[in-house]
Amino acid sequence: MRSAPRALQPGLTPMPTADWYFDFISPFSYLQSERLHTLAPRVSIRFRPVLFAGILAAHAHKGPAEIPTKRAFTYRFVLWQAKQWAIPIKFPPEHPFNPLPLLRLAVACDCAPEAVQRIFRFVWRDGRLPDLPIEWAELTHGLGIADADARIADPEVKAKLRRNTDDAIARGVFGVPTLAVGNELFWGVDATDMARDFVAAGCRYPDAEYDRVATLPAGAVRKEVAPEPAKKTKTRVIGTAH
């Protein structure tokens, strides 16, 4: 008789589950997708594609690419981090781009890790975008998705992406990528090791100082800055999940 899986054997602690919130628009999400294996075998990961633009809107934040000096630094930092971890990377021909078709494609593939990785590598390893029919056809054929245009237009696929995004916002997610382990959020590829240590310690922090600093009172609060008048531009607007 085969023994029960480790997480189901009597007397053993069930394997914790992490929800991984990501968007294909994020190069940091790509980098973390190549490092998720370092969390195994201590944690089970559920892949949750979300619309980063929706999360930014919920928190009234600007994305890194919307601040010119931060944009240049971010792209260079991504390249530097990729080299540190020996992760191959090639930026797509334009960024930001509209990630909605890719996000819905991941949902149509049931968010299977292999499918998500293939999409990430198409964009960030090979430096391609499925804007042209031939590019889209190659990507979807490789994923084994027939009638891809109809699949990503399915109301349930759209609704699932919307639910993922709403769920992330409700949990307090403020950026991508984020690993959510219970009530704890680990934001960014550089928090991967922190999440791994947290899980290895039994999903708790090793001393009370972690709790103390998380509840420090604010000694000063910045006055709310009045928004600047909107400027007319020709920049494309990324769609919403709705």
C-alpha positions, 0 to 999 in steps of 0.5 A, a space after each residue: 500500500 502506498 503511504 499517504 503524501 507527507 502533508 496528509 500523514 497523521 501527526 505532520 503539519 499540512 504543507 502551507 499554501 502561498 498565493 502568488 500574485 503576478 502580472 506579465 507586465 512586470 519584469 520582477 514577476 518574471 524574475 520571481 517565476 524563475 526562482 519559485 523553485 527555491 521555495 520547494 518542497 516546503 510550500 504549495 504555490 497557487 498561481 494567481 494572475 492579476 491586473 497590476 493596473 487595477 492594484 495601482 488604481 486601488 491604492 492611488 499609486 503610480 507604476 515604476 514605469 510612470 516616473 521617468 527617472 524610476 523607469 530608467 533605474 528599474 529597467 537597469 536594476 532588472 537587468 542587474 538582478 537577472 545577471 546576478 541570478 544568471 536568469 536570461 532576459 531580453 526586454 520586449 520591444 515596448 514597455 509598458 504594454 497591455 497585458 490583458 490578453 496574456 493574463 486571460 490566456 493564463 486563466 484559460 490555461 487554468 493557471 498551470 505553472 508550465 503555461 505561466 512560465 511559457 508565457 513569461 519566457 515568451 515575453 521576458 526571455 525571448 523579448 517578444 509580444 503577441 501583438 501580431 497574429 503570427 506571434 499570437 498564433 505561435 504562443 497559443 499553439 505552443 500552449 496547446 490552446 485552440 480557438 485562443 481568441 474565443 477562449 480569452 473572450 469567455 466571460 468566465 475567464 474575464 470574471 476569474 481574472 477580475 476575482 483574482 485582482 479583487 481578491 488581491 486588493 482585499 488582502 492588501 496586495 499593493 504590488 507584483 509579484 507578491 507571495 501571500 502566505 496566510 496573512 503575510 505578504 512578501 512583495 517583490 522578487 527580492 523577498 523570495 528568500 524572506 518568504 522561504 525562511 518564514 515558511 521554514 520557521 513554521 510560518 512565523 517570525 523568529 522573534 517579537 521584533 518583527 511584530 513590534 516594528 510592524 505596529 510602530 506608531 507614525 510620528 508624522 504624517 505627510 500632508 496630502 498633495 493636491 493632484 496636478 491637472 491631467 495632461 493630454 498625451 497620446 499614450 495608450 491606456 492599459 485596459 481594466 480587468 472589468 
